[in-house]
Amino acid sequence: MNANRRRFLRRSLAAFGGAGLCSAFGNLNVLAAAANQHRYAFGDYKALVCVYLSGGNDSFNSIVPYSATQYAAYRQSRNGLVSAGGLALEQAAVQAQGLVALPAAGGLPGGLPSDGGSYGLHPSLAPLRALFNDGKMAVVANVGTLLQPVTQAQYQAGTVPVPPQLFSHDDQTTCWQTGRPDDANADGWGGRIADLLYESNVGLAPMSISLANENRYLRAAIVNPYAMDASGVDKMSYLGDGAESWIMGDNPGGAAAYRALIAEGTQAHVLEREYARSHARAIDNYEIVSAALDSAPPLATVFPDSDLGAQLRMVARLIGVRAALGMSRQVFYVSTGDYDTHDDQIDTQQSNLAELAQALAAFQAAMGELGTGTQVTTFTASDFGRSLAVNGDGTDHGWGGHHFVLGGAVRGARFYGRMPSLVQGTEADPNANPDDTGYGQIIPTTSVDQYAATLAAWFGVGATDIGDIFPNLHRFDASNLRFLG
């Protein structure tokens, strides 16, 4: 089917209110089939796990140079040693967490840092060092929201369009999670992938699952994302009582009334029918997911006692019951906050990054326990990077930033993309760093489109459909960064 026609049909579906409203008209199957005529079938299992660092992680203090030239620039921009009141980490502490990168091989991209420097991790990220050095993690450099490549001169002159409301949390979160800075109403790119691939699953369980409430990343036209708690599936409540207890027979009168309310075909109005379907779907999902989880043996892997640890533990449990759920493809979303470090960054980031590293390391260990190490890819995302210059004891909103990709399918122990200069502009020469906007924010050189499209290609999305999901991708040199094998 022509890509433009598929796009039209998917937008038509979204205009009707998504899967639920179309199903109320009885048109979902017809329209979904037409929109997704190119159906996918897989003989394997894969999952994508998005770890969203809400608030904007300071990745320039997460992945830090310790080689002399690069460290000198970093230290200057971060205003000296911590003991002197700045944010620069001590060179020896970073070197102790050094990343042993492999050179490029086989004509593929990725290898040593592009600036020739040596880099290490923030000390709190120590659990991730072994994953990188073992080839199970890669660094993707200077990723950010872009409509097309832009230079410092073009940015300052305003001759090239850039995403709207740069440096705004809400707007840049939307741009990151939709991959569409040019369309504020777009569904999430995780959701658009799910719309394409959901029919590859033979089970009735939800394909897209969030452990961190609603989000734009999983919003879709056809697939209804499912939100659940890290401790398990939330039971429905009705007028202050447990509706689930009604359904199970503890309150037969209430159960009968509730079932009558949601019985299919008894509602006169289209919105009433959709209301009933949504409740029935929630009950079905609860029963399917709960039954699968209850029947699974416990994980031996110990997760940290943290919010992110609990979320990723539940993702691991869900992956563990993939066969019972009939899943060949799944998309997960987890999130952790407090990354908006305008002040007290040293202490806050130390705590945040420790939580992140411990949870990610445990999750990778659980994937090994489940035998899915090469089948699950985990990646970080965040509103934006942060400014090079310090703001007292914190940093301001930035633009580009570094990200981690983890899993057995990752071509790890390598850096992908171009490492930016960390030289800080001066009052006399604010444009001394060509990677800087001139105001302290680093201009991305890898687009979210490229980052996301690489993940989508590994996940099984065909080249034509990737171009449909990421219509701005053709504006960048590489449509696949090849950090996944």
TORKE-965469 format. One record per residue (C-alpha): x, y, z; residue in one letter. Coordinates in steps of 0.02 Angstrom, whole numbers, padded with zeros to 5 digits, always signed. Last residue first. Layout:
N
XYZa;...
END
This chain:
485
+01174-00285+00769g;+01119-00128+00858l;+01226+00031+00863f;+01205+00043+00675r;+01165+00230+00672l;+01025+00198+00548n;+00948+00340+00445s;+01118+00420+00418a;+01147+00589+00335d;+00995+00677+00406f;+00852+00759+00310r;+00779+00590+00263h;+00728+00564+00445l;+00601+00705+00443n;+00455+00588+00404p;+00493+00475+00554f;+00350+00349+00564i;+00324+00345+00376d;+00510+00332+00340g;+00517+00189+00464i;+00371+00110+00372d;+00468+00107+00209t;+00624+00037+00294a;+00533-00106+00380g;+00500-00110+00567v;+00579-00263+00648g;+00635-00206+00820f;+00811-00179+00754w;+00741-00054+00629a;+00639+00033+00764a;+00791+00056+00876l;+00890+00134+00735t;+00740+00243+00692a;+00733+00307+00871a;+00914+00368+00874y;+00905+00439+00698q;+00740+00529+00732d;+00803+00592+00901v;+00933+00683+00799s;+01121+00666+00817t;+01224+00827+00807t;+01131+00915+00947p;+01176+01098+00981i;+01252+01116+01155i;+01173+01250+01265q;+01279+01386+01345g;+01210+01542+01263y;+01314+01547+01104g;+01217+01401+01034t;+01370+01296+01076d;+01444+01167+00957d;+01557+01299+00878p;+01635+01336+01048n;+01719+01506+01047a;+01553+01586+00999n;+01536+01690+01158p;+01707+01770+01121d;+01739+01920+01233a;+01610+01867+01361e;+01683+01693+01353t;+01623+01533+01273g;+01649+01371+01366q;+01746+01232+01284v;+01656+01066+01302l;+01672+01020+01118s;+01541+00897+01061p;+01565+00709+01041m;+01503+00655+00870r;+01391+00504+00845g;+01413+00330+00915y;+01533+00280+01054f;+01581+00098+01073r;+01593-00038+01205a;+01432-00108+01134g;+01364-00164+00968r;+01199-00186+01059v;+01104-00351+01034a;+01147-00409+01210g;+01068-00257+01288g;+01095-00076+01335l;+01083+00093+01248v;+01144+00244+01346f;+01119+00427+01303h;+01222+00587+01282h;+01147+00762+01275g;+01090+00899+01157g;+00979+01044+01214w;+01009+01133+01379g;+00905+01187+01527h;+01008+01271+01662d;+01141+01200+01777t;+01168+01185+01964g;+01272+01247+02110d;+01276+01428+02054g;+01214+01412+01877n;+01353+01318+01792v;+01400+01338+01610a;+01387+01186+01498l;+01197+01194+01494s;+01092+01038+01516r;+01036+00896+01406g;+00856+00883+01350f;+00688+00811+01403d;+00766+00639+01432s;+00787+00471+01347a;+00876+00312+01397t;+00878+00146+01306f;+00844-00036+01344t;+00852-00172+01211t;+00777-00342+01244v;+00804-00496+01135q;+00991-00521+01156t;+00982-00543+01345g;+00817-00637+01339t;+00872-00797+01428g;+00766-00755+01580l;+00915-00749+01699e;+01014-00647+01574g;+00869-00525+01560m;+00867-00517+01749a;+01051-00468+01751a;+01013-00330+01627q;+00874-00269+01740f;+00988-00271+01892a;+01117-00166+01800a;+00983-00044+01744l;+00914-00024+01920a;+01085+00000+02000q;+01139+00124+01868a;+00981+00230+01876l;+00970+00237+02066e;+01155+00284+02077a;+01127+00414+01941l;+00988+00498+02037n;+01078+00500+02205s;+01240+00573+02137q;+01136+00688+02028q;+01050+00763+02178t;+01207+00783+02282d;+01310+00870+02147i;+01162+00961+02071q;+01111+01059+02225d;+01034+01188+02109d;+00952+01199+01939h;+00953+01010+01932t;+00796+00961+01836d;+00832+00774+01849y;+00708+00744+01991d;+00614+00609+01896g;+00607+00424+01851t;+00517+00344+01706s;+00470+00177+01635v;+00396+00138+01464y;+00380-00034+01385f;+00353-00093+01206v;+00319-00277+01169q;+00339-00389+01017r;+00316-00578+01003s;+00186-00588+01141m;+00062-00727+01172g;+00033-00678+01354l;+00088-00848+01419a;+00241-00838+01306a;+00286-00663+01368r;+00277-00716+01550v;+00459-00673+01591g;+00445-00512+01492i;+00308-00460+01613l;+00418-00504+01762r;+00563-00404+01688a;+00449-00254+01663v;+00392-00273+01843m;+00573-00271+01903r;+00603-00119+01794l;+00467-00023+01884q;+00522-00079+02056a;+00703-00029+02022g;+00645+00139+01957l;+00550+00170+02120d;+00694+00110+02226s;+00734-00044+02330d;+00866-00110+02212p;+00824-00267+02113f;+00877-00442+02164v;+00881-00568+02022t;+00802-00735+02071a;+00639-00691+01987l;+00486-00776+02058p;+00403-00918+01963p;+00260-00864+01850a;+00078-00916+01877s;+00027-00757+01968d;+00103-00650+01831l;+00004-00737+01693a;-00159-00730+01790a;-00134-00547+01832s;-00099-00501+01651v;-00251-00589+01579i;-00374-00543+01718e;-00322-00361+01726y;-00321-00345+01538n;-00497-00416+01526d;-00559-00299+01663i;-00482-00148+01577a;-00557-00202+01411r;-00729-00215+01490a;-00710-00041+01561h;-00653+00030+01394s;-00793-00061+01303r;-00925+00012+01419a;-00862+00189+01396y;-00852+00159+01208e;-01033+00104+01205r;-01086+00253+01308e;-00994+00367+01187l;-01086+00291+01039v;-01255+00313+01123h;-01388+00180+01148a;-01294+00059+01260q;-01350-00122+01276t;-01240-00195+01140g;-01099-00255+01251e;-01137-00269+01437a;-01046-00128+01529i;-01188-00065+01638l;-01266-00236+01657a;-01100-00303+01721r;-01093-00164+01850y;-01270-00193+01910a;-01243-00381+01924a;-01079-00359+02017a;-01159-00236+02138g;-01295-00359+02180g;-01173-00504+02194p;-01056-00415+02314n;-00912-00533+02350d;-00943-00612+02179g;-00779-00593+02088m;-00850-00449+01986i;-00903-00357+02143w;-00730-00383+02220s;-00656-00311+02061e;-00764-00159+02078a;-00676-00121+02242g;-00783+00009+02328d;-00763+00198+02329g;-00896+00232+02199l;-00814+00107+02082y;-00633+00053+02093s;-00536-00044+01963m;-00390-00150+02019k;-00216-00090+01979d;-00106-00224+01902v;+00054-00258+01996g;+00181-00179+02113s;+00255-00067+01978a;+00081-00004+01942d;-00005-00025+01775m;-00039+00079+01621a;-00096-00005+01460y;-00072+00078+01292p;-00223+00062+01175n;-00159+00013+01004v;-00246+00092+00855i;-00202+00277+00845a;-00061+00275+00971a;+00002+00355+01131r;+00153+00258+01195l;+00280+00401+01195y;+00151+00532+01246r;+00139+00470+01424n;+00009+00401+01542e;+00066+00324+01706n;+00244+00267+01742a;+00243+00077+01723l;+00181+00094+01545s;+00136-00055+01438i;+00118-00066+01250s;+00071-00238+01180m;-00085-00263+01286p;-00136-00445+01313a;-00247-00531+01185l;-00115-00652+01125g;-00058-00690+00947v;+00060-00543+00933n;+00117-00496+00757s;-00045-00397+00742e;+00028-00263+00857y;+00170-00221+00737l;+00119-00064+00644l;+00015+00018+00779d;+00150-00029+00906a;+00280+00067+00806i;+00165+00219+00805r;+00143+00202+00992g;+00330+00201+01023g;+00344+00351+00909w;+00215+00440+01013g;+00059+00509+00929d;+00070+00676+00842a;-00031+00827+00900n;+00118+00944+00920a;+00172+00910+00741d;+00335+00988+00678d;+00438+00928+00827p;+00385+00752+00777r;+00490+00618+00862g;+00337+00592+00972t;+00424+00560+01138q;+00567+00681+01112w;+00458+00821+01041c;+00329+00801+01179t;+00464+00802+01312t;+00536+00955+01225q;+00371+01047+01239d;+00337+01002+01420d;+00512+01038+01484h;+00542+01199+01386s;+00723+01220+01328f;+00670+01242+01146l;+00493+01307+01125q;+00470+01248+00947p;+00596+01130+00866p;+00721+01217+00750v;+00698+01293+00579p;+00856+01348+00487v;+00894+01531+00447t;+00872+01594+00626g;+01037+01690+00618a;+01095+01619+00784q;+01043+01443+00739y;+01117+01452+00565q;+01283+01516+00633a;+01289+01382+00768q;+01250+01246+00642t;+01086+01155+00611v;+01043+00981+00548p;+00857+00956+00516q;+00698+00960+00619l;+00796+00924+00776l;+00766+00858+00952t;+00925+00799+01035g;+01064+00672+01041v;+01242+00725+01082n;+01328+00557+01086a;+01256+00381+01085v;+01350+00281+01216v;+01349+00092+01203a;+01311-00050+01323m;+01329-00238+01320k;+01508-00246+01255g;+01586-00307+01416d;+01668-00136+01442n;+01499-00052+01431f;+01413-00174+01549l;+01561-00167+01670a;+01550+00022+01677r;+01362+00021+01709l;+01378-00026+01894p;+01496+00125+01917a;+01363+00253+01872l;+01380+00340+02041s;+01563+00375+02000p;+01511+00478+01847h;+01572+00380+01699l;+01735+00387+01605g;+01798+00460+01442y;+01959+00462+01344s;+01976+00590+01205g;+02005+00571+01020g;+01864+00692+00978d;+01759+00556+00893s;+01757+00444+01047p;+01821+00271+00995l;+01705+00160+00894g;+01540+00176+00808g;+01502+00168+00624p;+01526+00006+00528l;+01665-00023+00400g;+01704-00191+00476g;+01769-00117+00638a;+01773+00049+00728a;+01886+00050+00880p;+01832-00024+01047l;+01801+00086+01197a;+01869+00050+01370v;+01763+00165+01477l;+01855+00239+01626g;+01773+00235+01797q;+01937+00262+01890a;+01974+00397+01760q;+01820+00491+01820v;+01875+00491+02002a;+02053+00540+01950a;+01991+00690+01852q;+01888+00759+01995e;+01710+00801+01946l;+01677+00978+01887a;+01525+01058+01968l;+01598+01215+02043g;+01615+01276+02223g;+01802+01258+02250a;+01781+01088+02330s;+01687+01032+02175v;+01838+01071+02070l;+01839+01205+01936g;+01703+01304+01851n;+01611+01174+01749r;+01662+01254+01585s;+01843+01263+01642q;+01842+01085+01703r;+01769+01020+01540y;+01897+01114+01435a;+02040+01048+01541a;+01965+00874+01537y;+01961+00873+01347q;+02144+00921+01332t;+02209+00807+01470a;+02109+00647+01444s;+01982+00625+01585y;+01823+00660+01487p;+01654+00645+01575v;+01499+00543+01538i;+01371+00581+01675s;+01427+00759+01710n;+01402+00808+01528f;+01243+00703+01533s;+01155+00828+01644d;+00986+00742+01640n;+00834+00842+01588g;+00680+00844+01701g;+00617+00667+01678s;+00744+00532+01643l;+00641+00417+01532y;+00692+00234+01524v;+00617+00163+01364c;+00614-00027+01355v;+00600-00106+01183l;+00556-00290+01174a;+00593-00430+01052k;+00530-00608+01028y;+00557-00722+00879d;+00459-00800+00737g;+00389-00635+00678f;+00239-00584+00575a;+00210-00408+00510y;+00062-00344+00414r;+00073-00226+00265h;-00112-00187+00261q;-00095-00082+00417n;-00205+00065+00377a;-00326-00045+00279a;-00329-00177+00415a;-00353-00044+00549a;-00496+00032+00450l;-00589-00131+00426v;-00557-00198+00601n;-00600-00034+00684l;-00760+00003+00590n;-00894-00061+00711g;-00942+00117+00756f;-00894+00084+00937a;-00735+00005+00872s;-00693+00170+00789c;-00713+00259+00956l;-00597+00139+01047g;-00462+00124+00917a;-00424+00307+00902g;-00538+00457+00917g;-00609+00470+00742f;-00466+00589+00699a;-00342+00455+00752a;-00418+00333+00628l;-00415+00465+00492s;-00232+00498+00533r;-00198+00313+00513r;-00293+00309+00348l;-00200+00459+00279f;-00031+00388+00330r;-00071+00223+00248r;-00123+00317+00091r;+00040+00416+00091n;+00141+00256+00114a;+00060+00175-00039n;+00000+00000+00000m;
END
